[in-house]
Amino acid sequence: MRRISGWVMGSLVSGMILCPAVNAARSQDYTVAQFLSVLNGLGYAVPLNAPIDDPRVRQGIREFQFQFQLPVDETLNIPTQDKAADIVRTLQLGLNRTVRPNPELPGSQFYGKQTEEAVKKFQQQNRLPATGIANLETRRRLNDLLNDAVPRTESQNSPPSQPALQSPALSIYTDAQIKAILAGFGYDINQKAPLTDAPTRRAIRELQQIYGLSETGLVNRATEEKLSSVMRNLRNNLKTILRSDFAIAQYYDSATQAAIRQFQARYGLRVTGLANLETRSRLDDEARRLRRN
C-alpha cells in the first residue's frame, strides 16, 4: 500500500469470507476506481471516472466517514475501507436471501454489475425506484425484510401484541418540535402525521444510525438528548461562523433556517435552509477552523 497526496492507494482486490469482525470483510486495499464504485453504489453522488482529489469525490468520502463515525480525513483510510467492504458484503448476502440471484452474489467487497442488477430486482419487488443504487432507504427495507424473516417464538401465555406502535412519552421535545428538527435536517416527512408513521420512523432510524444510537425508529430519551446536543452544537457553530448573537437553543425554528441559508450562501452550498448531513458536516469544519485561528 502507498500514499499519494494524502490518499491511500491500493492494489486490486479479490473476494473474501465474512467474519464477525468488520475488517475481516476486506482482503486487500481498494483501488480508487473500486472505492468510487462502492460509494456510487451506496448512493453517494461521486463521478466514477474522477480523480481522487476531485472535490466531489472528497466530499463523498467525507460524507461516508461522517455518517458512519469514521476518522474524517477525506482519505481512503483503513477504517473507511473496512466499513465499505463490510456494508457491501452484508448487502450481497442479504440480496442472496431475498431476491436469490442466479448465480448468487459472491459476498465480496465490490459493487459491480451483478450487485447492481440484484439491487434493481429487489427495488422492483419492493416498489422502490429501480436505480440499482443501494441507498439508505433500500438497505433499510432489505434489513427490515431480513429481520421479519427471522422466526419468533412466543409463549402460549404471552399477552397479545399491541395493535399499533406507540411512541415513548417525550420529556425534552414535543412531537411537533421533533418533526421540525427532522424536516430541518432535510427529511421528507409529513409534519402532521404521528411520529410512528413509516417515513418518520425511517428518518429517526437514520439519525439513530448516524449518531450511534439504538436503531428503534422511535424517539426515546437517548435520541432526544442526542438531538438536543446536535441542535445546540449546530446553533453554536452558526453563532461562531456568522459572528452573531444567535441564541444557543435546542430547536429548529425560522431563525435557524434563516441562519442556515446565510451560511449556505456564504460557502457556496445549495441554499435551502435545511441542515442536511453535508451542511452539518461543513458547519463543524468551518467552526472548528475558526476556533483554531
HUGI-V520699 format. One record per residue. N is the residue number from 1. PSI is psi as a letter, one per 40 degrees, with the letter a starting at -180 (NA if undefined). Layout:
N_PSI + N_PSI
This chain:
1_i + 2_i + 3_h + 4_h + 5_f + 6_e + 7_h + 8_h + 9_i + 10_a + 11_i + 12_i + 13_i + 14_i + 15_i + 16_i + 17_h + 18_h + 19_i + 20_d + 21_h + 22_d + 23_e + 24_e + 25_e + 26_h + 27_d + 28_i + 29_i + 30_i + 31_i + 32_d + 33_d + 34_d + 35_d + 36_d + 37_d + 38_d + 39_d + 40_d + 41_d + 42_e + 43_e + 44_h + 45_g + 46_h + 47_h + 48_d + 49_e + 50_i + 51_i + 52_d + 53_e + 54_h + 55_d + 56_d + 57_d + 58_d + 59_d + 60_d + 61_d + 62_d + 63_d + 64_d + 65_d + 66_d + 67_d + 68_e + 69_f + 70_i + 71_h + 72_g + 73_e + 74_f + 75_i + 76_g + 77_i + 78_d + 79_d + 80_d + 81_d + 82_d + 83_d + 84_d + 85_d + 86_d + 87_d + 88_d + 89_d + 90_d + 91_d + 92_d + 93_d + 94_d + 95_d + 96_d + 97_d + 98_d + 99_e + 100_g + 101_i + 102_h + 103_i + 104_i + 105_i + 106_e + 107_f + 108_a + 109_e + 110_i + 111_g + 112_a + 113_d + 114_d + 115_d + 116_d + 117_d + 118_d + 119_d + 120_d + 121_d + 122_d + 123_d + 124_d + 125_d + 126_e + 127_f + 128_i + 129_h + 130_g + 131_d + 132_e + 133_h + 134_g + 135_a + 136_d + 137_d + 138_d + 139_d + 140_d + 141_d + 142_d + 143_d + 144_d + 145_d + 146_d + 147_d + 148_d + 149_e + 150_h + 151_i + 152_h + 153_h + 154_i + 155_i + 156_d + 157_e + 158_i + 159_i + 160_i + 161_i + 162_i + 163_d + 164_i + 165_i + 166_h + 167_h + 168_i + 169_h + 170_i + 171_e + 172_d + 173_i + 174_i + 175_d + 176_d + 177_d + 178_d + 179_d + 180_d + 181_d + 182_d + 183_d + 184_d + 185_e + 186_e + 187_h + 188_g + 189_i + 190_h + 191_e + 192_e + 193_i + 194_i + 195_e + 196_e + 197_i + 198_d + 199_d + 200_d + 201_d + 202_d + 203_d + 204_d + 205_d + 206_d + 207_d + 208_d + 209_d + 210_d + 211_e + 212_f + 213_i + 214_h + 215_g + 216_d + 217_e + 218_i + 219_g + 220_a + 221_d + 222_d + 223_d + 224_d + 225_d + 226_d + 227_d + 228_d + 229_d + 230_d + 231_d + 232_d + 233_d + 234_d + 235_d + 236_d + 237_d + 238_d + 239_d + 240_d + 241_d + 242_e + 243_f + 244_i + 245_f + 246_h + 247_i + 248_h + 249_i + 250_e + 251_i + 252_h + 253_a + 254_d + 255_d + 256_d + 257_d + 258_d + 259_d + 260_d + 261_d + 262_d + 263_d + 264_d + 265_d + 266_d + 267_e + 268_f + 269_i + 270_h + 271_h + 272_d + 273_e + 274_h + 275_g + 276_a + 277_d + 278_d + 279_d + 280_d + 281_d + 282_d + 283_d + 284_d + 285_d + 286_d + 287_d + 288_d + 289_d + 290_d + 291_d + 292_d + 293_NA
